[in-house]
C-alpha cells in the first residue's frame, strides 16, 4: 500500500500532458505549428507546472515519511493509505525538502557556471589541451555531484522530521562530519541507477512513440508514466532506507526513535 502515490503521480503527469499541445492532441509532431502551440501553452498555462510539481513533491514527501517510519519505527503497524495521509510530520518534511532543494539548486548553479566558464576558457585558449583531456567536459557534471555535499550534511533532518526527533542545523552538521562522501553516495548512486532504468524503459518500449513517427494515446502515456513512477518510487524507497539506517546509526538508537 506504500506505493499508492504511483498511480496518482501517473495521472498528474498524464493530465499535464493531455492539457498541453503535445502529440496526443496535435498532429504533425515536430512541426512549426506545434512549436508555436507549445509556446502559447507555456506562456498562458505556465502556472500548471509549478502547481503539479508541488503536488508531486508533496506526494513524494508523504511516501518518504511513511517509508522512514517503516524502517525506524518497525513496531508501528502500517495502515492502508498511510502513504497518502498528511499531518505535521509530512508538512515539516515537505518544508525541509524544499529548503534543501533550494540549497542544492543555488550551490549547483554557482558551481556549474564556474566550471562551464573554465571549460570555455580552456577550449578557447588551448583547443589542443581540451582535445587531449575529453574528461574536461565532464567537469560541470562533477559540479552537480559536488553541489550535493551541503545537501547531504543536512539530509538527516528529513528522517528526524518523519519520526519527530529534534535535530537542529548545527547538530546535524556536527553529526555528519566525516560522513559527507558516504551520504553523498547514498543519495547519488540510487538516483543514477534508477534514472538509467527509466532510460532503459524508454528504449525497451520505443518511447516516446512520436520519436518513431507514431502518436501515443492517453492510455499509452498513462501506462508509461505509471511504469516510470514505479521505478522512481522504488529508487526513492532504496534511498530512504539507506538514509534511515544512517540516521539510526548517527543520531538516535532505535528505542528512542520508536518512542517518539
C-alpha positions as CSV (number, residue, x, y, z in Angstrom):
1,X,0.0,0.0,0.0
2,X,3.0,2.3,0.4
3,X,3.1,2.6,-3.4
4,X,-0.4,4.2,-3.6
5,X,1.1,7.5,-4.8
6,X,2.3,5.8,-8.0
7,X,-1.0,5.8,-10.0
8,X,-1.8,9.3,-8.7
9,X,1.6,10.6,-9.9
10,X,1.0,8.9,-13.3
11,X,-2.4,10.6,-13.5
12,X,-1.0,14.0,-12.7
13,X,1.7,13.7,-15.4
14,X,-0.7,12.4,-17.9
15,X,-3.2,15.2,-17.1
16,X,-0.5,17.8,-17.6
17,X,0.5,16.3,-21.0
18,X,-3.2,16.0,-22.1
19,X,-3.7,19.7,-21.3
20,X,-0.8,20.7,-23.5
21,X,-0.4,20.7,-27.3
22,X,1.7,17.5,-27.1
23,X,1.4,15.0,-30.0
24,X,-1.6,13.4,-28.2
25,X,-3.6,16.3,-29.4
26,X,-1.7,17.9,-32.2
27,X,-0.9,16.2,-35.5
28,X,2.3,16.9,-37.3
29,X,4.6,16.3,-34.3
30,X,7.7,18.5,-34.6
31,X,6.1,21.0,-37.0
32,X,6.5,24.7,-36.6
33,X,2.7,24.9,-35.8
34,X,3.2,22.6,-32.9
35,X,6.2,24.6,-31.6
36,X,4.0,27.8,-31.7
37,X,1.2,26.0,-29.9
38,X,3.6,24.8,-27.2
39,X,5.0,28.3,-26.8
40,X,1.5,29.7,-26.4
41,X,0.7,27.0,-23.8
42,X,3.9,27.6,-21.9
43,X,3.1,31.3,-21.7
44,X,-0.6,31.1,-20.9
45,X,-0.7,28.0,-18.7
46,X,2.7,28.1,-17.1
47,X,1.1,28.1,-13.6
48,X,0.2,24.4,-14.2
49,X,3.8,23.3,-14.0
50,X,4.7,24.6,-10.5
51,X,1.3,23.6,-9.1
52,X,1.6,20.0,-10.4
53,X,5.3,20.0,-9.3
54,X,4.4,21.0,-5.8
55,X,1.6,18.4,-5.6
56,X,4.0,15.7,-6.9
57,X,6.7,16.8,-4.4
58,X,4.1,16.6,-1.6
59,X,3.2,13.0,-2.7
60,X,6.9,12.1,-2.6
61,X,7.2,13.6,0.8
62,X,4.2,11.6,2.2
63,X,5.7,8.4,0.7
64,X,9.1,9.2,2.2
65,X,7.7,9.8,5.7
66,X,5.8,6.5,5.6
67,X,8.9,4.7,4.5
68,X,11.2,6.4,7.1
69,X,8.7,5.3,9.8
70,X,8.6,1.8,8.3
71,X,12.3,1.5,8.9
72,X,12.8,3.5,12.1
73,X,9.6,2.5,13.9
74,X,9.2,-1.2,12.9
75,X,6.7,-1.9,15.7
76,X,4.3,0.7,14.3
77,X,1.7,-1.1,12.3
78,X,1.3,0.4,8.8
79,X,-2.2,1.2,7.7
80,X,-3.7,1.4,4.3
81,X,-3.5,4.9,3.0
82,X,-0.6,6.0,5.2
83,X,1.4,7.0,2.1
84,X,-1.4,9.5,1.3
85,X,-2.0,10.8,4.8
86,X,-0.9,14.3,5.7
87,X,-0.1,15.8,9.1
88,X,2.6,17.8,10.9
89,X,5.4,15.3,10.1
90,X,4.6,15.4,6.4
91,X,4.4,19.2,6.5
92,X,7.7,19.5,8.3
93,X,9.3,17.0,6.0
94,X,7.9,18.8,2.9
95,X,9.3,22.2,4.1
96,X,12.7,20.8,4.8
97,X,12.9,19.1,1.4
98,X,12.0,22.4,-0.3
99,X,14.7,24.2,1.7
100,X,17.3,21.5,0.9
101,X,16.3,21.6,-2.8
102,X,16.8,25.4,-2.8
103,X,20.2,25.0,-1.2
104,X,21.2,22.3,-3.7
105,X,19.9,24.4,-6.7
106,X,21.8,27.5,-5.7
107,X,25.0,25.6,-5.0
108,X,24.7,23.7,-8.3
109,X,24.0,26.9,-10.2
110,X,27.2,28.6,-8.9
111,X,29.4,25.6,-9.3
112,X,28.2,24.5,-12.8
113,X,28.5,28.1,-14.1
114,X,32.1,28.5,-12.8
115,X,33.1,25.1,-14.3
116,X,31.4,26.0,-17.6
117,X,33.4,29.2,-17.8
118,X,36.6,27.2,-17.0
119,X,35.8,24.7,-19.8
120,X,35.0,27.5,-22.2
121,X,38.3,29.3,-21.4
122,X,40.4,26.2,-21.9
123,X,38.6,25.3,-25.1
124,X,39.1,28.8,-26.5
125,X,42.7,29.5,-25.4
126,X,44.0,26.0,-25.9
127,X,41.9,23.7,-28.1
128,X,44.7,21.2,-28.3
129,X,44.7,20.8,-24.5
130,X,40.9,20.5,-24.5
131,X,41.1,17.7,-27.1
132,X,43.7,15.9,-25.0
133,X,41.5,15.9,-22.0
134,X,38.0,14.9,-23.0
135,X,37.1,14.4,-19.3
136,X,37.4,18.2,-19.0
137,X,33.8,18.4,-20.4
138,X,32.5,16.3,-17.6
139,X,33.5,18.9,-15.1
140,X,30.0,20.5,-15.0
141,X,28.6,17.1,-14.2
142,X,31.1,16.7,-11.4
143,X,29.9,20.1,-10.2
144,X,26.3,18.8,-9.9
145,X,27.7,15.9,-7.8
146,X,29.8,18.1,-5.5
147,X,26.9,20.5,-5.1
148,X,25.1,17.7,-3.2
149,X,27.6,17.8,-0.4
150,X,25.9,20.6,1.6
151,X,22.6,18.9,0.9
152,X,24.0,15.6,2.4
153,X,25.2,17.3,5.5
154,X,21.7,18.3,6.4
155,X,19.9,15.3,4.9
156,X,19.4,13.6,8.3
157,X,16.9,16.3,9.2
158,X,14.5,14.5,6.9
159,X,14.1,11.2,8.8
160,X,14.2,13.4,12.0
161,X,11.1,15.2,10.8
162,X,9.4,11.8,9.9
163,X,9.8,10.3,13.4
164,X,9.6,13.5,15.4
165,X,13.2,13.7,16.7
166,X,14.6,17.2,17.3
167,X,17.7,17.8,15.2
168,X,19.0,21.3,14.7
169,X,21.1,22.5,11.8
170,X,24.3,22.8,13.9
171,X,23.9,19.4,15.5
172,X,23.1,17.8,12.1
173,X,26.3,19.4,10.6
174,X,28.3,18.1,13.5
175,X,27.0,14.6,13.4
176,X,27.6,14.2,9.7
177,X,31.2,15.4,9.9
178,X,33.4,12.7,8.3
179,X,30.4,11.1,6.6
180,X,29.9,13.5,3.7
181,X,31.0,11.2,0.9
182,X,29.1,8.2,2.3
183,X,25.9,10.3,2.5
184,X,26.6,11.7,-1.0
185,X,26.8,8.2,-2.5
186,X,23.7,7.2,-0.6
187,X,21.9,10.0,-2.4
188,X,23.6,9.8,-5.8
189,X,24.0,6.1,-6.6
190,X,20.3,5.0,-6.3
191,X,19.3,8.2,-8.2
192,X,21.7,7.5,-11.1
193,X,20.8,3.7,-11.2
194,X,17.1,4.2,-11.3
195,X,17.3,7.1,-13.8
196,X,19.3,4.7,-16.0
197,X,16.5,2.1,-15.5
198,X,13.9,4.7,-16.6
199,X,16.1,5.4,-19.6
200,X,16.2,1.7,-20.3
201,X,12.4,1.6,-20.1
202,X,12.4,4.3,-22.8
203,X,14.5,2.2,-25.1
204,X,12.7,-1.1,-24.4
205,X,9.2,0.2,-25.4
206,X,10.5,2.7,-28.1
207,X,9.3,5.6,-26.1
208,X,8.1,8.2,-27.0
209,X,6.2,6.7,-29.9
210,X,6.3,10.1,-31.6
211,X,10.1,9.6,-32.0
212,X,9.3,6.8,-34.4
213,X,6.5,8.6,-36.2
214,X,3.6,7.5,-34.0
215,X,1.2,9.5,-31.9
216,X,0.7,7.9,-28.4
217,X,-2.8,7.6,-26.9
218,X,-3.6,8.8,-23.4
219,X,-3.7,5.2,-22.2
220,X,-0.1,4.6,-23.5
221,X,1.0,7.8,-21.9
222,X,-0.5,6.7,-18.6
223,X,1.0,3.2,-18.7
224,X,4.4,4.7,-19.4
225,X,4.2,7.2,-16.6
226,X,2.9,4.5,-14.2
227,X,5.9,2.3,-15.0
228,X,8.4,5.3,-14.7
229,X,6.8,6.4,-11.4
230,X,7.0,2.8,-10.0
231,X,10.8,2.8,-10.8
232,X,11.2,6.3,-9.3
233,X,9.4,5.3,-6.1
234,X,11.4,2.1,-5.8
235,X,14.6,4.1,-6.1
236,X,13.3,6.6,-3.5
237,X,12.5,3.7,-1.2
238,X,16.1,2.4,-1.5
239,X,17.5,5.9,-0.8
240,X,15.1,6.5,2.1
241,X,16.0,3.1,3.7
242,X,19.7,3.9,3.5
243,X,19.2,7.4,4.9
244,X,17.1,5.9,7.7
245,X,19.9,3.5,8.6
246,X,22.4,6.3,8.6
247,X,20.1,8.4,10.9
248,X,19.7,5.4,13.3
249,X,23.4,4.9,13.5
250,X,24.5,8.6,13.7
251,X,21.6,10.3,15.6
252,X,19.5,8.1,17.8
253,X,19.2,4.5,18.8
254,X,16.1,2.6,17.6
255,X,14.4,2.7,21.1
256,X,14.4,6.5,21.1
257,X,13.0,6.7,17.5
258,X,10.3,4.2,18.4
259,X,9.3,6.1,21.5
260,X,8.7,9.4,19.7
